[in-house]
């Protein structure tokens, strides 16, 4: 059963609160100041990424209009339905590394006549261009999401990007606008974000930031759209702990068509690209190492924001984390170029820790994209022919939907014990709070300790609450997962806690996420 953040939500089943551990003397105290609203958490912080990679698009979402799998104009009904329920606000497409080899003209017009290419980055498989510009916009419009289009700087040109933007956005009678109409689309498409290349430091061309910045300066000069359909323009930024790309990009006086820097950060259990570690069947040492690398991401985000605060004190530029998530060793028996990985409770907890960080930096971080939406890396959904299963990461995203466009609130924790193992250590509880668009106060809590429960006592300033009502996500094992045979092993359960003896105490099971409205 899926949960809706509405009054009457408790109709979904028995409350788990009754079975949770009793409050202990040494509670963690979470203080929320509802009278000091912070920046709005942009809904696009919950953005997604769909690349032409493995079965992320083909099979996973696109089956074509002639498929026996129920579809709307080629897009799977079950998958689109599940993503719609998640309120996916934004989709980035067509890559990733793929973007710098993608030529948009090959993806328009009758599908049977589109060229078949080799997807050289991802598995060397045939790319038949069945999903092109019109199909992508059909997907985002079915989802009710915004579109983030990634331009090709690597093997493309300023002209190719400028013409793609004209094709998508022109209103008049230019040849490209007419071509779009001939291909079935009268109204311009709405492009919310447009990036000039991807990972220019790596697969996008192995450039230095100094070289890229000049490329960007030149290309951006020619990227023109009608004023009412101007996307936010994104420069490809740094990777992992790097701050140099942010430094160079924000000091080169890029005034024209420059709204944000796209920074990428993946986490691996081993902390290393080679021998990343398994997605499931891991020891607790790999649980804590992955989650503590997630925590290190916070330092990188803060360091890049410090660079921006120095070079852009007016806060004109955004820091977009347009690729993030867990990355494991290839799943045995799969094409290593397809980036297939299992998804467990650890991934859900990891996602929740990322959300808290994004909320804490909402004034600069206006958009992020988890990698990726379906079947690839830390996916929301896995498919196998006609079947579909929702991953623990899907449920983490679902729990946090009230935070989309909510107003962040300051949160302070005290008495928070350290969770430590084998030289790694991190605070056991992470918290984030916001005033939702519906006016309710929301609190999200994560207990990263897989062995010990915690109890959180809420201290509210500027508001009052008698109960906490929402959902909890946990499971028996650190690597519990949902499979086609057992799809509900990791699924949210209803949660409620009441004020007792003047205190609102929330028990947190080991390795759990709790998201509640405070009423
Ligand atoms: O998400 C998979 C790949 O990771 C993307 O194509 C690339 O940008 C990054 O290196």
Boltz pocket constraint, residues with backbone or C-beta under 6 A from the ligand:
constraints:
  - pocket:
      binder: B
      contacts: [[A, 51], [A, 95], [A, 96], [A, 97], [A, 98], [A, 198], [A, 199], [A, 323], [A, 371], [A, 372], [A, 377]]
      max_distance: 6.0
